[in-house]
Amino acid sequence: MTTNFTNIELEGYSVPFRKDFTAHSSGLLCYTSTQLTSKRLLDLESALVHSIWVEIKYAHERLLLCAVYRPPSTADAFWNNFNICIEKALDICNKIIIVGDINEDQLNPSNNHLKDILLINDLSNVITQPTRVIDNSSTLIDPIIVTQNFTILDSGVLDVPHNISDHKATYISISFTNISPSIVTRKIWFYKRGDYNKMNDLIREFNWDVLNTHSTNEACILFTNTITEFMQQCVPSKEVTIRRSDKP
């Protein structure tokens, strides 16, 4: 296993947890913020070779994060080992997030290996869109699996340049507790689901000349309030109660 991380370190993140599968290709990396306390759980990895398990602590709570890869030619024994690994993880912590490439299309109703594991362990996959789209196929093989006790703010897929990967990137945003937390309420906007044709129509039809009849400060306030009102009509949102640090 290579131990020189100089060329893959990221500012604001700890030295990544790394597992190489061969000398020349394939492997896993897991980055965690320097603001979090994290440690690798090698005992869990012994049950599932192609995985990295990390314990992340925040305030007085913790979660387990797993990055997993299932090679396409892997025998069905993988699924039994995967289930054993999840059961062991749940004995340690009741908050788990699993990400990675499992090479089983979750859009194909005949594929039930992962779905059965999720059902047995009361887990869910928050990714519903295809994650690998090529000329003749569209598959969901990169799920994000979570326990039911997370407050999920957003999740989905992001396009990746084809010269980097033929997979889309997946992401999840969860409500997170920081050190010295205080309770706050904030509005979360789901911009990907916005009706921007309607937004353009509202902007085009509004009489912006009215701004010229006000002072600069008043015009600024009117403009901001008008755009905010348009957003409320066109972009879905919800109020979420979260905890944040009192520190700046």
Secondary structure, DSSP 8 states (H G I E B T S, - for coil): -----GGG--TTB-S-EEEESSSSS-EEEE--BTTSEEEE-HHHHTT-SSEEEEEEEETTEEEEEEEEE--TT--THHHHHHHHHHHHHHHH-S-EEEEEE----TTSTT--HHHHHHHHHTEEE---S-SEEETTEEE----EEEETT--EEEEEEE---TTT-SB-EEEEEE----SSEEEEEEEEE-GGG--HHHHHHHHHHS-GGGGGGS-HHHHHHHHHHHHHHHHHHHS-EEEEEEEEES--
